[in-house]
Amino acid sequence: MKPDPEVISACDRLDDFIRKCEHLDWLILTKRPERILDCLPPDWANGYANVWLGTTVGALSSLRRIPLLTSVPAKIRFVSAEPLLEARAAHQLPGGTQHGDL
């Protein structure tokens, strides 16, 4: 699916704003990490120091998003595990809890 030209324009304006506000940390969270590469600005390279890229993982079925996120070049990546709909999902996350159910 090709992005709407208005969405591209809005993303370009946001990219410019993020570059100008390098003193702020930007946490960009998505449920669709497979789309991140298509949305990155041309000068992204290995990422901006002030941008964190993340994905939401709240159930076992959404764990597939983690490898998609880790395949994207970024200085910092994160996983948002809320709402955590299945306690067992936490055990599957990198660095997840190792003892007892949540």
C-alpha positions as CSV (number, residue, x, y, z in Angstrom):
1,M,0.0,0.0,0.0
2,K,1.4,3.4,-1.0
3,P,1.2,6.1,1.6
4,D,-1.1,9.1,1.1
5,P,0.8,12.2,-0.2
6,E,-0.6,14.2,2.7
7,V,0.8,11.6,5.2
8,I,4.2,11.9,3.5
9,S,4.1,15.6,3.7
10,A,3.2,15.5,7.4
11,C,6.0,13.0,8.1
12,D,8.5,15.2,6.3
13,R,7.5,18.1,8.5
14,L,7.8,16.0,11.6
15,D,11.3,14.7,10.5
16,D,12.4,18.3,10.1
17,F,11.0,19.2,13.5
18,I,12.8,16.2,15.2
19,R,16.1,17.2,13.6
20,K,15.7,20.8,14.8
21,C,14.8,19.7,18.4
22,E,17.8,17.5,19.0
23,H,17.7,18.4,22.7
24,L,14.4,16.4,23.1
25,D,14.2,12.6,23.1
26,W,11.5,11.3,20.7
27,L,9.9,8.0,21.5
28,I,8.2,6.7,18.4
29,L,5.9,3.8,19.2
30,T,4.1,1.6,16.6
31,K,2.1,-1.5,16.3
32,R,3.4,-1.9,12.8
33,P,7.2,-2.1,12.9
34,E,7.2,-3.6,9.4
35,R,6.4,-0.1,8.1
36,I,9.2,1.8,9.9
37,L,11.8,1.4,7.1
38,D,9.3,3.0,4.6
39,C,8.8,6.0,6.9
40,L,12.4,6.9,7.8
41,P,13.9,10.0,6.3
42,P,16.7,9.8,3.7
43,D,19.4,10.9,6.2
44,W,18.4,8.3,8.8
45,A,21.5,6.1,8.3
46,N,21.8,4.3,11.7
47,G,19.3,6.6,13.4
48,Y,19.3,9.9,15.3
49,A,20.7,10.0,18.8
50,N,17.5,11.6,20.1
51,V,15.0,9.1,18.5
52,W,13.9,5.9,20.2
53,L,12.0,3.4,18.0
54,G,9.6,1.0,19.7
55,T,6.8,-1.4,19.2
56,T,4.0,-2.6,21.3
57,V,3.9,-6.2,22.5
58,G,1.1,-7.2,24.8
59,A,0.3,-10.8,23.8
60,L,2.1,-13.8,22.6
61,S,0.7,-13.2,19.1
62,S,2.5,-9.8,19.0
63,L,5.9,-11.1,19.9
64,R,6.6,-11.4,16.1
65,R,7.0,-7.6,16.1
66,I,10.3,-7.7,18.1
67,P,12.5,-9.2,15.3
68,L,10.9,-6.7,12.9
69,L,11.9,-3.8,15.2
70,T,15.4,-5.1,15.7
71,S,16.0,-5.3,11.9
72,V,15.6,-1.5,11.7
73,P,18.7,0.6,12.2
74,A,18.3,2.7,15.3
75,K,20.4,4.1,18.1
76,I,17.8,3.0,20.7
77,R,15.0,0.5,20.4
78,F,12.4,-0.3,23.0
79,V,9.4,-2.6,23.6
80,S,6.2,-1.3,25.2
81,A,4.6,-4.3,27.0
82,E,1.4,-2.6,28.0
83,P,-1.3,-3.6,28.3
84,L,0.3,-6.9,29.0
85,L,-2.7,-9.1,28.1
86,E,-0.9,-12.5,28.7
87,A,1.4,-13.0,31.6
88,R,3.4,-15.5,29.7
89,A,4.3,-12.9,27.1
90,A,6.6,-11.3,29.6
91,H,8.7,-14.5,29.9
92,Q,9.3,-14.4,26.1
93,L,10.6,-10.8,25.9
94,P,14.3,-10.2,25.8
95,G,15.2,-9.3,29.4
96,G,11.7,-10.3,30.6
97,T,10.9,-11.6,34.0
98,Q,12.3,-15.0,34.9
99,H,10.4,-15.8,38.0
100,G,6.7,-16.4,38.5
101,D,3.7,-15.2,36.7
102,L,2.9,-11.5,36.6
